[in-house]
Amino acid sequence: MATKTSRAAKAPTYKCAECGWTAVKWVGRCGECQAWGTVEETGVAVARTTAATTVVEPARRIAEVDATTAAFLPTGVDELDRVLGGGLVPGAVILLAGEPGVGKSTLLLDVAAKFARTAQDVLYVTGEESAAQVKLRAERIDAVADSLYLSAETDLGQALGQVEKLEPRLLIVDSVQTLSSADVDGSAGGVSQVREVAASIIAAAKRRNMTTLLVGHVTKDGSIAGPRLLEHLVDVVCQFEGERHSRLRLLRAVKNRYGPTDDVGCFDLNENGIEGLTDPSGLFVSRTKDPVSGTCITVTMEGRRPLLAEVQSLLAESPNSQPRRATSGLDSSRVSMLLAVLQQRAGCLLHKDDSYVATVGGVKLSEPATDLAVALAVASAKARKPLPIRLIAFGEVGLAGEVRPVPGINQRIQEAHRLGFTHAVVPASHTGPGPIPAGFTVREVEHLTEALSLLIGS
């Protein structure tokens, strides 16, 4: 009598596409990163590859590797080259993310035209607009070039076919969420589709040594949409930021395998297109002939780049029992803390006044080094006494009223001197402010009351 041997079937496993969290059953929300709709079935464990195969290209000593093939290629946009560390690297895949309307497509179309004018073939694949719509924008921003090719495709196979036929030196995909593969289930923009599209484009870029720029969408909280794997696969991740009502746009490198990530590029988005700003400080400082109370100029560091910004404050007697605290471009909780420090540590009575504190030009100041400028602007508004002209102030203010040192003191002073300022109030430090430019006066303070008595009086 034959016997049957029953074998229990292995249950499939489920894995989060964002963080890699695993579970024994499907759930709608990841238990680790709390993302919705990212848990997918991965099936049973796959056997590992243990057999060695024939080596096609033997390993070489690192000293024998030719690095000239990976030299930087300038894009023609200096601010983008600054962020990337020198330009485009052949074979590199760059992901550019940002909110809708921030200017991603305009920036990349400008880059495509300037790169194409160097006699390099550029393929611009658009899945969000037609070729005619892209042409209209290109004419408006003067981005028409003979070596720039347009292709309106939403199918991954067709897009790869265009790459096979044209063999461009630069490929731009706008955006990666609009392409879809017929071999993968799911709609365009889904986790599985984005993973397949990105992997196929990256493989083609590495095989052809073709630089690729991918446009990525962002979620409500500002993070890049799609699987987290997308950020790990690409070589460079850039974030394009900017307020909808401001012309200023900032480009930051979140990840960069070929350069630093502590620099920032500044752009001016206007009706004629997008332009790089080598000296954007003028956008953040008001131009008034006579000094006005309640204003103070500070120097903030955006990466390694010093930028001048102006803080303005207005105080008015409040008709309510609870005064209003309004801010724009500044952290509201930090401004409230500074108001409390001014009242408790410096004797500046503000409990009956509505306070309005804002920045000029729509710039956002989140660095603690701007605390001293905010405090001086509020105190100046309370005393109705303008601060001296051509004065800057920076430093972190603690709850005890102490002014703490901040990094880059000398770099901030040099930038202020370059733009015509002659006086600075800075925090005292054991290393000192460094070399002082000729004709420039620096006063070091250890407490907020020292700065107030120096500039405003008792």
RAJO-V105654 format. One record per residue. N is the residue number from 0. RES is the residue in one letter. PHI is phi in whole degrees, -180 to 180 (none if undefined). PSI is psi in whole degrees, 0 to 359 (none if undefined). NEAR is the number of other ideal C-beta (glycine too) atoms within 8 Angstrom. Layout:
# RAJO-V105654
((N	RES	PHI	PSI	NEAR) (N	RES	PHI	PSI	NEAR))
This chain:
# RAJO-V105654
((0	M	none	123	2) (1	A	-76	143	3) (2	T	-109	145	4) (3	K	-101	132	4) (4	T	-103	111	4) (5	S	-90	141	4) (6	R	-124	127	4) (7	A	-69	128	4) (8	A	-70	140	4) (9	K	-73	130	6) (10	A	-75	144	6) (11	P	-70	158	8) (12	T	-111	162	12) (13	Y	-126	139	13) (14	K	-136	141	11) (15	C	-80	129	13) (16	A	-74	344	12) (17	E	-87	309	10) (18	C	-117	351	9) (19	G	89	6	6) (20	W	-63	138	11) (21	T	-114	154	8) (22	A	-147	160	11) (23	V	-88	348	5) (24	K	-141	160	5) (25	W	-74	139	7) (26	V	-135	154	9) (27	G	-79	338	6) (28	R	-128	134	8) (29	C	-66	134	14) (30	G	-78	350	7) (31	E	-102	301	7) (32	C	-97	357	9) (33	Q	63	23	6) (34	A	-84	145	10) (35	W	-94	141	6) (36	G	70	22	6) (37	T	-109	355	12) (38	V	-88	123	14) (39	E	-130	155	9) (40	E	-74	133	7) (41	T	-110	352	8) (42	G	80	190	6) (43	V	-77	167	7) (44	A	-63	136	5) (45	V	-92	140	5) (46	A	-64	141	4) (47	R	-83	151	4) (48	T	-83	118	4) (49	T	-117	342	3) (50	A	-81	133	4) (51	A	-78	146	2) (52	T	-115	171	4) (53	T	-69	133	3) (54	V	-77	123	5) (55	V	-80	313	3) (56	E	-124	113	3) (57	P	-67	155	4) (58	A	-68	145	2) (59	R	-119	156	6) (60	R	-64	144	5) (61	I	-64	331	5) (62	A	-70	339	4) (63	E	-91	354	5) (64	V	-76	132	7) (65	D	-83	112	4) (66	A	-90	355	6) (67	T	-68	336	5) (68	T	-71	345	7) (69	A	-110	24	7) (70	A	-70	152	8) (71	F	-68	140	11) (72	L	-112	117	10) (73	P	-61	140	8) (74	T	-88	344	12) (75	G	92	351	8) (76	V	-111	104	11) (77	D	-62	322	7) (78	E	-67	324	13) (79	L	-69	318	13) (80	D	-61	324	13) (81	R	-61	315	8) (82	V	-71	321	13) (83	L	-76	348	17) (84	G	97	9	12) (85	G	145	343	8) (86	G	144	200	10) (87	L	-90	137	13) (88	V	-99	128	12) (89	P	-56	131	12) (90	G	86	354	11) (91	A	-78	147	13) (92	V	-116	120	15) (93	I	-115	129	15) (94	L	-105	122	14) (95	L	-112	117	13) (96	A	-118	154	13) (97	G	177	165	11) (98	E	-71	158	7) (99	P	-60	135	4) (100	G	84	3	5) (101	V	-78	340	10) (102	G	115	21	13) (103	K	-62	311	12) (104	S	-66	322	12) (105	T	-65	318	12) (106	L	-64	313	16) (107	L	-70	328	14) (108	L	-67	322	14) (109	D	-66	319	13) (110	V	-64	318	14) (111	A	-62	317	15) (112	A	-67	316	14) (113	K	-68	325	13) (114	F	-71	324	15) (115	A	-69	333	14) (116	R	-73	352	9) (117	T	-92	23	7) (118	A	67	32	4) (119	Q	-113	135	10) (120	D	-75	132	11) (121	V	-126	132	16) (122	L	-112	122	13) (123	Y	-109	107	14) (124	V	-98	118	14) (125	T	-115	130	14) (126	G	-111	357	12) (127	E	-105	337	7) (128	E	-131	164	9) (129	S	-83	165	7) (130	A	-62	326	10) (131	A	-67	322	6) (132	Q	-67	320	8) (133	V	-65	323	14) (134	K	-64	321	10) (135	L	-63	317	8) (136	R	-68	324	12) (137	A	-65	322	13) (138	E	-68	325	9) (139	R	-68	324	8) (140	I	-103	13	12) (141	D	58	55	9) (142	A	-123	40	14) (143	V	-102	126	8) (144	A	-141	150	11) (145	D	-66	327	4) (146	S	-93	12	10) (147	L	-100	121	13) (148	Y	-112	139	11) (149	L	-111	143	9) (150	S	-145	118	11) (151	A	-94	98	10) (152	E	-135	144	11) (153	T	-120	357	7) (154	D	-99	130	10) (155	L	-64	319	13) (156	G	-62	318	8) (157	Q	-66	321	8) (158	A	-65	318	14) (159	L	-67	329	11) (160	G	-66	322	8) (161	Q	-63	320	13) (162	V	-65	319	14) (163	E	-64	322	7) (164	K	-78	318	6) (165	L	-88	326	9) (166	E	53	62	8) (167	P	-76	161	12) (168	R	-85	333	9) (169	L	-134	130	16) (170	L	-118	132	14) (171	I	-122	126	14) (172	V	-116	118	14) (173	D	-127	95	14) (174	S	-125	172	11) (175	V	-69	337	15) (176	Q	-78	348	11) (177	T	-92	343	11) (178	L	-84	150	16) (179	S	-144	152	13) (180	S	-106	136	12) (181	A	-71	344	7) (182	D	-89	356	4) (183	V	-122	137	9) (184	D	-74	156	3) (185	G	108	159	8) (186	S	-85	164	6) (187	A	-62	136	10) (188	G	95	350	10) (189	G	-72	168	8) (190	V	-62	312	12) (191	S	-67	323	11) (192	Q	-69	315	15) (193	V	-63	322	15) (194	R	-64	316	13) (195	E	-68	316	12) (196	V	-63	313	13) (197	A	-64	317	15) (198	A	-64	320	9) (199	S	-68	317	11) (200	I	-67	320	17) (201	I	-65	320	12) (202	A	-63	319	8) (203	A	-67	323	11) (204	A	-66	318	15) (205	K	-70	323	9) (206	R	-69	324	6) (207	R	-99	0	9) (208	N	56	44	8) (209	M	-107	123	14) (210	T	-70	136	15) (211	T	-131	133	14) (212	L	-115	121	12) (213	L	-110	135	14) (214	V	-94	131	14) (215	G	-121	143	14) (216	H	-81	165	12) (217	V	-122	158	10) (218	T	-88	185	8) (219	K	-63	325	3) (220	D	-85	5	4) (221	G	93	357	6) (222	S	-83	160	6) (223	I	-71	130	12) (224	A	-72	155	10) (225	G	99	181	13) (226	P	-68	148	10) (227	R	-63	338	8) (228	L	-59	331	9) (229	L	-60	319	15) (230	E	-71	332	11) (231	H	-77	330	6) (232	L	-76	322	9) (233	V	-77	165	14) (234	D	-88	326	10) (235	V	-135	136	14) (236	V	-121	120	13) (237	C	-116	142	14) (238	Q	-113	125	10) (239	F	-103	120	14) (240	E	-124	157	10) (241	G	166	147	12) (242	E	-77	145	7) (243	R	-63	328	5) (244	H	-98	12	4) (245	S	-121	149	9) (246	R	-81	343	7) (247	L	-77	136	16) (248	R	-130	136	15) (249	L	-116	135	12) (250	L	-114	123	16) (251	R	-123	148	12) (252	A	-97	115	16) (253	V	-82	325	8) (254	K	-142	136	10) (255	N	-152	111	12) (256	R	-78	348	6) (257	Y	-117	4	11) (258	G	-170	186	8) (259	P	-76	165	8) (260	T	-120	15	9) (261	D	-109	23	5) (262	D	-117	163	12) (263	V	-139	142	10) (264	G	-108	138	12) (265	C	-113	134	15) (266	F	-133	152	15) (267	D	-113	113	13) (268	L	-95	113	11) (269	N	-133	187	8) (270	E	-68	342	2) (271	N	-95	5	7) (272	G	124	214	11) (273	I	-128	134	13) (274	E	-129	141	8) (275	G	-74	142	12) (276	L	-112	107	11) (277	T	-77	337	6) (278	D	-139	80	5) (279	P	-84	2	11) (280	S	-61	332	11) (281	G	-64	339	6) (282	L	-74	340	11) (283	F	-108	8	13) (284	V	-126	128	12) (285	S	-75	153	7) (286	R	-113	90	3) (287	T	-116	142	6) (288	K	-71	317	2) (289	D	-106	144	4) (290	P	-64	143	9) (291	V	-123	139	7) (292	S	-68	151	11) (293	G	86	14	11) (294	T	-126	146	15) (295	C	-152	138	13) (296	I	-96	137	15) (297	T	-131	170	16) (298	V	-123	118	15) (299	T	-108	155	12) (300	M	-106	117	14) (301	E	-102	96	9) (302	G	70	239	8) (303	R	-101	11	6) (304	R	-110	119	9) (305	P	-80	135	12) (306	L	-131	134	14) (307	L	-82	139	14) (308	A	-144	153	17) (309	E	-113	135	14) (310	V	-108	131	17) (311	Q	-119	144	12) (312	S	-136	144	15) (313	L	-137	129	9) (314	L	-117	139	12) (315	A	-143	142	7) (316	E	-62	129	6) (317	S	-86	134	10) (318	P	-82	353	3) (319	N	-103	163	6) (320	S	-72	331	2) (321	Q	-111	109	5) (322	P	-64	153	11) (323	R	-86	141	9) (324	R	-123	106	10) (325	A	-119	138	8) (326	T	-135	156	11) (327	S	-146	120	7) (328	G	85	1	9) (329	L	-131	158	15) (330	D	-73	119	7) (331	S	-64	322	8) (332	S	-68	324	6) (333	R	-72	323	10) (334	V	-64	319	14) (335	S	-62	322	9) (336	M	-63	317	9) (337	L	-66	324	13) (338	L	-64	321	12) (339	A	-68	321	8) (340	V	-65	318	15) (341	L	-60	321	14) (342	Q	-77	317	12) (343	Q	-83	325	6) (344	R	-101	337	10) (345	A	-119	0	13) (346	G	71	24	5) (347	C	-93	104	10) (348	L	-75	112	7) (349	L	-124	5	13) (350	H	-73	349	6) (351	K	-111	8	7) (352	D	-114	138	11) (353	D	-75	135	11) (354	S	-119	136	15) (355	Y	-128	118	11) (356	V	-125	128	15) (357	A	-147	165	11) (358	T	-105	163	15) (359	V	-96	138	10) (360	G	83	5	11) (361	G	78	11	9) (362	V	-74	146	13) (363	K	-101	127	8) (364	L	-113	110	12) (365	S	-115	355	4) (366	E	-76	136	8) (367	P	-62	341	8) (368	A	-64	346	14) (369	T	-86	0	14) (370	D	-59	314	12) (371	L	-63	321	18) (372	A	-66	320	14) (373	V	-64	315	15) (374	A	-64	318	16) (375	L	-67	324	16) (376	A	-65	318	16) (377	V	-66	316	18) (378	A	-64	323	13) (379	S	-66	321	18) (380	A	-67	323	12) (381	K	-67	317	11) (382	A	-82	350	9) (383	R	55	41	6) (384	K	-128	119	8) (385	P	-67	149	9) (386	L	-77	158	14) (387	P	-58	145	8) (388	I	-72	157	6) (389	R	58	38	7) (390	L	-117	139	14) (391	I	-122	157	14) (392	A	-147	139	14) (393	F	-155	153	16) (394	G	154	151	15) (395	E	-88	135	12) (396	V	-107	126	13) (397	G	-91	175	9) (398	L	-68	337	5) (399	A	-85	1	5) (400	G	88	1	11) (401	E	-74	149	9) (402	V	-103	115	15) (403	R	-96	150	10) (404	P	-66	153	9) (405	V	-128	157	12) (406	P	-71	153	5) (407	G	73	35	8) (408	I	-62	311	13) (409	N	-68	325	9) (410	Q	-65	322	9) (411	R	-68	320	16) (412	I	-64	317	17) (413	Q	-63	322	10) (414	E	-67	319	13) (415	A	-64	320	14) (416	H	-65	322	11) (417	R	-62	327	6) (418	L	-94	12	8) (419	G	97	7	6) (420	F	-84	151	12) (421	T	-123	348	9) (422	H	-133	151	12) (423	A	-148	139	16) (424	V	-111	116	15) (425	V	-129	160	15) (426	P	-72	146	15) (427	A	-75	139	8) (428	S	-140	158	9) (429	H	-70	339	3) (430	T	-90	346	4) (431	G	81	172	6) (432	P	-79	354	11) (433	G	87	191	8) (434	P	-64	131	4) (435	I	-100	131	8) (436	P	-63	154	8) (437	A	-63	135	4) (438	G	81	8	4) (439	F	-111	134	13) (440	T	-110	130	6) (441	V	-121	128	10) (442	R	-116	122	9) (443	E	-93	134	10) (444	V	-127	149	14) (445	E	-108	341	8) (446	H	-138	155	9) (447	L	-62	324	16) (448	T	-64	328	9) (449	E	-64	316	10) (450	A	-66	321	15) (451	L	-68	316	14) (452	S	-68	331	9) (453	L	-73	321	8) (454	L	-103	326	11) (455	I	-115	330	10) (456	G	101	184	6) (457	S	-73	none	2))
